[in-house]
């Protein structure tokens, strides 16, 4: 009888070890919910069989990660002719801004400098450079988002109801030069884009885009060097506010629609940008927004109620007189 008991225990242990050893699925998939598994498997199947694209996918918390490796160039740097040597006399404007959320408050610190090249005695034997994506980068981006859309359309209603996934992070890596480009998409933006409620230009503008060089990316075909972290809404909002503020100022400079003359109005622009972002993503857990000029130490603070009263009306054009900075 004891021999039979030992034999049964041995059989159970053997089968358990075989089950563990034969499980080839990554830990992220084993820990995923049924909705996440269905989405991940649908994405990988579409990428492989419809687009012949090899991808590495991971689920971390409520973030779905996609990694694509290539040895071809993703970025191109080109010089703009006629700008070498001494820089021409012009007004140079520079905005650097940081956003931190702490204790139910958004704190924004910025530096805004205006000076002429002569005043600062700036001489550079350099060409101005433009950084843009190659055709391959554009193809990878559009293809990956297209696959993402197909997978989302298949079970998007389930994702919306369960909120199993909040962010999609796509990482394109040049493993020959050690460069990676990561962009993050919010689930609400994906849903609005798929239902034609969000124009394609705005959809791409809302992505958080980062470019990084790292020697660990060299020869990394399967994304082993990538930190697949769960992206938080707070971090996403902070980066959105920073990106949107810089974009607004650079657009004003590019099209010369307005002149950045008043720092008070610049504070207003940053406040309005902050309001737009937190409203757009339905974030309500804050009590204060504070903007500070690091150089002058001037501060502009609005409580949540005052911010809502100030900007809750019909949004004015950023190129209207109200924002004629």
C-alpha positions in Angstrom: 0.0 0.0 0.0 2.8 2.4 0.9 4.5 1.5 -2.4 1.3 2.5 -4.3 1.0 5.8 -2.5 4.6 6.6 -3.3 4.0 5.7 -7.0 0.9 8.0 -7.1 2.9 10.9 -5.6 5.7 10.4 -8.0 3.3 10.5 -10.9 1.7 13.7 -9.7 5.1 15.4 -9.2 6.3 14.3 -12.6 3.2 15.6 -14.4 3.5 18.9 -12.5 7.1 19.3 -13.6 6.2 18.4 -17.2 3.5 21.0 -17.2 5.8 23.7 -15.8 8.6 22.8 -18.2 6.4 22.7 -21.3 4.8 26.1 -20.7 6.4 28.2 -23.4 4.3 31.3 -22.8 6.1 34.4 -21.3 5.3 35.4 -17.7 3.5 38.5 -18.9 1.1 36.3 -20.9 0.6 33.8 -18.1 -0.4 36.6 -15.7 -2.6 38.4 -18.2 -6.4 38.4 -18.1 -8.4 36.7 -20.8 -9.0 40.0 -22.6 -5.3 40.8 -22.6 -4.4 37.4 -23.9 -7.0 37.6 -26.7 -5.7 41.1 -27.7 -2.0 40.1 -27.6 -2.5 36.9 -29.6 -4.7 38.7 -32.1 -2.0 41.4 -32.6 0.8 38.9 -33.0 -1.2 36.8 -35.5 -2.1 39.8 -37.6 1.5 41.1 -37.6 3.0 37.7 -38.6 0.5 36.4 -41.2 -0.9 39.6 -42.7 2.2 41.8 -42.6 5.1 39.4 -42.2 6.4 41.6 -39.4 8.3 40.1 -36.4 7.3 41.8 -33.2 8.0 41.2 -29.5 5.0 42.0 -27.3 4.6 42.3 -23.6 1.8 43.3 -21.2 2.8 45.2 -18.1 -0.1 46.2 -15.8 -2.4 48.1 -18.1 0.2 48.9 -20.8 0.6 46.9 -24.0 4.2 47.0 -25.3 5.3 46.4 -28.9 9.0 46.0 -29.8 10.3 46.0 -33.4 14.0 45.7 -34.3 15.7 46.7 -37.5 19.3 47.3 -38.8 18.1 50.0 -41.1 18.1 53.7 -40.4 15.0 55.1 -38.7 16.1 58.7 -38.4 17.8 61.0 -40.8 19.7 64.2 -40.0 20.2 66.7 -42.7 21.9 70.1 -42.7 20.0 73.3 -43.8 22.3 75.0 -46.3 23.4 78.6 -45.8 23.4 78.6 -42.1 27.0 77.7 -41.3 29.5 80.0 -39.7 28.3 83.0 -37.8 24.6 82.9 -37.1 22.6 85.7 -38.7 21.3 88.5 -36.5 18.0 87.3 -35.2 15.9 86.9 -32.0 16.5 83.6 -30.4 13.7 82.2 -28.2 13.9 79.2 -26.0 11.3 77.6 -23.8 12.1 74.8 -21.4 9.3 73.5 -19.2 8.9 70.8 -16.6 5.7 69.5 -15.1 5.4 67.6 -11.8 2.2 66.3 -10.1 2.4 66.1 -6.3 0.0 66.4 -3.4 -3.0 67.0 -5.8 -1.2 69.9 -7.6 0.3 70.3 -11.0 3.5 72.4 -10.6 5.0 73.8 -13.8 8.4 75.5 -13.9 9.7 77.1 -17.1 12.5 79.2 -18.5 11.8 81.5 -21.4 14.7 83.3 -22.9 14.7 85.9 -25.7 18.0 87.4 -27.0 19.8 88.3 -30.2 22.7 86.3 -31.5 24.8 89.5 -31.2 23.9 90.1 -27.6 25.1 86.7 -26.7 28.0 86.7 -29.1 27.0 83.4 -30.5 29.3 82.0 -33.2 29.0 78.5 -34.3 30.8 76.7 -37.1 27.8 74.3 -37.3 24.9 73.8 -39.6 21.4 73.9 -38.3 20.1 70.3 -38.4 16.7 68.9 -39.0 15.7 65.6 -37.5 13.1 63.5 -39.4 11.9 60.0 -39.7 13.0 57.9 -42.7 10.5 56.3 -45.0 11.2 53.0 -43.2 10.3 54.7 -39.8 7.1 56.0 -41.3 6.2 52.6 -42.8 6.9 50.9 -39.4 4.9 53.4 -37.6 1.8 53.3 -39.9 2.0 49.5 -40.2 2.2 49.0 -36.4 -0.7 51.3 -35.7 -2.7 49.7 -38.5 -2.2 46.2 -36.9 -3.0 47.7 -33.5 -6.2 49.1 -34.9 -7.2 45.7 -36.3 -6.6 44.0 -33.1 -8.4 46.7 -31.2 -11.4 46.6 -33.5 -11.8 42.9 -32.9 -12.3 43.2 -29.1 -12.3 47.0 -28.5 -15.7 47.0 -26.8 -14.5 44.5 -24.2 -11.4 46.6 -23.5 -13.5 49.8 -23.1 -15.8 48.1 -20.6 -13.1 46.3 -18.6 -10.4 48.9 -19.0 -7.8 46.1 -19.0 -5.5 48.3 -21.1 -5.0 52.0 -20.8 -1.8 52.6 -22.9 -0.1 51.2 -26.0 3.6 51.7 -26.2 5.4 51.1 -29.5 9.2 50.9 -29.5 11.2 50.9 -32.8 14.9 50.1 -32.5 17.8 50.4 -34.8 19.9 47.6 -33.3 22.9 48.4 -35.5 23.3 52.0 -34.2 21.7 51.6 -30.8 18.8 54.1 -31.3 15.3 53.5 -30.2 12.1 55.5 -30.8 9.2 55.0 -28.4 5.8 56.5 -28.7 2.8 56.0 -26.3 -0.9 56.1 -27.2 -3.7 56.5 -24.8 -6.7 54.1 -25.1 -9.2 57.0 -25.3 -7.3 58.5 -28.3 -7.3 55.1 -30.0 -11.0 54.8 -29.5 -11.8 58.3 -30.8 -9.5 57.8 -33.8 -11.2 54.5 -34.8 -14.7 56.1 -34.5 -13.6 59.1 -36.6 -14.0 61.5 -33.7 -10.3 62.4 -33.7 -8.5 63.6 -36.9 -5.4 61.7 -37.8 -3.2 64.7 -37.4 -4.4 65.3 -33.8 -4.1 61.5 -33.1 -0.4 61.6 -34.0 0.1 64.9 -32.1 -1.3 63.3 -28.9 1.3 60.6 -28.9 4.2 60.9 -26.4 7.4 60.5 -28.5 10.8 59.8 -27.2 14.1 59.2 -29.0 17.0 57.6 -27.1 20.5 56.2 -27.8 21.8 53.3 -25.7 24.5 50.8 -26.3 22.3 48.1 -24.7 20.1 48.3 -27.8 22.9 47.1 -30.0 22.0 43.6 -31.5 18.9 43.4 -29.3 16.5 41.6 -31.7 14.0 40.7 -29.0 13.8 43.7 -26.8 15.6 42.2 -23.9 17.1 45.6 -22.9 13.7 47.4 -22.8 12.1 48.2 -19.5 8.5 47.2 -20.0 7.0 49.4 -17.3 3.3 50.1 -16.6 2.8 53.7 -17.8 0.8 55.7 -15.3 -1.8 58.3 -16.2 0.0 60.9 -14.1 3.2 60.5 -16.0 1.4 60.6 -19.3 -0.4 63.8 -18.4 2.9 65.5 -17.3 4.5 64.7 -20.6 1.5 65.7 -22.6 1.4 69.1 -20.8 5.1 69.7 -21.5 4.9 68.6 -25.2 1.8 70.6 -25.9 3.2 73.8 -24.3 6.4 73.5 -26.4 4.4 72.7 -29.5 2.2 75.8 -29.1 5.1 78.1 -28.7 7.1 76.6 -31.6 4.0 76.8 -33.9 3.6 80.5 -33.1 7.2 81.1 -34.0 7.1 79.0 -37.1 4.0 80.7 -38.6 4.7 84.1 -37.2 1.0 84.3 -36.3 1.7 85.9 -33.0 4.7 87.3 -31.2 5.8 86.1 -27.8 5.9 89.4 -26.1 4.3 89.1 -22.7 5.4 86.6 -20.1 2.1 87.0 -18.4 0.3 85.8 -21.5 2.8 82.9 -21.7 1.7 81.8 -18.2 -1.9 82.0 -19.4 -1.0 79.8 -22.4 0.6 77.2 -20.2 -2.4 77.2 -17.8 -4.8 76.8 -20.8 -2.7 73.9 -22.2 -2.8 72.2 -18.8 -6.5 72.6 -18.5 -7.0 71.2 -22.0 -4.9 68.1 -21.3 -6.4 67.2 -17.9 -9.9 67.8 -19.3 -9.3 65.8 -22.4 -8.3 62.7 -20.4 -11.0 63.2 -17.8 -8.6 63.7 -14.9 -10.3 65.1 -11.8 -7.9 64.4 -8.9 -6.2 67.8 -8.5 -6.8 70.9 -6.5 -4.3 73.4 -7.8 -2.3 74.3 -10.9 0.8 76.5 -10.4 3.0 78.0 -13.1 6.4 79.6 -12.1 9.0 81.4 -14.1 12.3 80.1 -12.8 14.3 83.3 -13.6 11.9 85.9 -12.3 10.3 83.7 -9.6 6.9 85.0 -10.7 4.1 82.6 -9.9 0.6 82.2 -11.2 -1.7 79.8 -9.3 -5.2 78.8 -9.9 -7.4 76.5 -7.8 -9.3 73.8 -9.5 -12.6 75.8 -9.3 -11.0 79.0 -10.7 -9.3 77.1 -13.5 -12.6 75.5 -14.5 -14.4 78.9 -14.4 -11.7 80.5 -16.4 -11.4 78.0 -19.3 -14.6 76.0 -19.3 -16.3 78.1 -22.0 -15.9 77.6 -25.7 -12.1 77.2 -26.4 -10.7 80.2 -28.3 -8.3 79.8 -31.1 -4.7 79.7 -30.0 -4.0 82.3 -32.7 -6.8 84.7 -31.7 -6.2 88.0 -29.9 -6.7 86.3 -26.5 -3.5 84.5 -27.1 -1.6 87.2 -29.0 1.5 86.8 -26.9 
